[in-house]
Amino acid sequence: MSRYYVNKFLFTVDRDPELLRRYKEDPRSLVTTWEQSIGPKLNDVERSTVHSLTDAERDALINHDIVALFEMGAHFFLSLTIFIAIYDEDWMQKYGPLSFQRDFAKRLAHWEGRDYPPVGE
Amino acid sequence: MAKLAAVLATTHHPFYLKATTAPADQQIPEAPEWKRKVEAYRETLTKAEPELLVMVGADHFHQFFLDNYPQFLIGKSPRYDATFYNEEREFGIPKYVLEGHEDLSNFMHKGLLARGFDFAFSNELKLDHSIICPIITTRPQADLPVVPIYTNIFAPPLPSPKRFWDLGRAIREIIDEYPSDKRIAAIGSGHLSLELGGPRQFRETGPDPEFDRQAIEWLSTGNIDAILANVTHESMARSGNATHGFMDLILMMGIAGPIPAAYSDSLSLFHTMEAYITWYPEGAAQ
């Protein structure tokens, strides 16, 4: 498991409008591209050999699976921000303001009153 | 020596600008009251006649990430760009450029090291909404030089609440020793109870209104003993998974000292409670 690498995916995609567009339109393709050429980058020259996604992590990212990401300890801010970017506008038009954010909360309702999965040590 | 003209501790609601500048028929019902309260709060800074701002905030994975995340960091640039693409996208906050103050940055950095706070530093820091939101609310003309200080309230493991208080005390000593005739104000932003990306987010109020009331009382009475006796990383997590931003408000009270605030106001909004606290440590502007 690499919680760090899941977070790196969310961080690098959320801050780049073109990657974000591709993650919204074709998440499977973008996740594949990211694992090949973006995730390993330390800078324009250096590559890291340290991290990789597990199958469960890859599936959670491909499926925009908010609950799985929460449960594997993806950082709450990264997860909220990127999925607001992907869904908020469409949901707002269909169901009204904050409808996506409230549905997001509802999908995690089974965690209320419990200790959340840790996002760090 | 420099004069500490005012210390402000405020929440930073990133939607303030959007909420209060939308066309009237699209504004949330609380918008007019929100604007009135923010403008009244702004006056507590204006009347202190600051010439230089020490700004405390926390990067929300905009410049810093988990490959290299500082616990405490000071900006040392002549100038600071502000507001990242994904903040403009989500919150509608515009770009800013703030003047820096290299002399105070250097003096502050050395003073912190001398007091046992081994700060990271950046000569190319871009500021995020934790610093720009309080600029928008308290100094919208954005005309004063700033010395930005970033804390980690976000990427565990975090420094303790006591460490934030002690850091505030150290910053205060350094401001008091700064050889300048400038009037300095310290402005820091954080949170009360807050949930992000979890089951308690975006409700009619913040996730723990009782903590919010208690926290405002502690801040407004300067009651650091009660804060340190009651507030831990675990207690903050029970109040909401992003409540740890309260530690930046503790830091600000550390700059002011354990004294009653001169001004305290709050506003319960959807998702969170706003708090607006000002101290005048030496009776300045009172």
Interface residues (C-beta under 8 A of the other chain):
Chain A: Y4 N7 K8 F11 D14 R15 P17 F70 H75 F76 F77 L78 S79 L80 T81 I84 A85 L98 Q101 R102 F104 A105 K106 L108 A109 H110 W111 E112 D115 Y116 P118 V119 G120 E121
Chain B: H60 F61 H62 F65 L66 D67 F84 Y85 N86 R89 E90 F154 A155 P156 P157 E195 L196 G197 G198 P199 R200 Q201 F202 R203 A237 N241 A242 F270
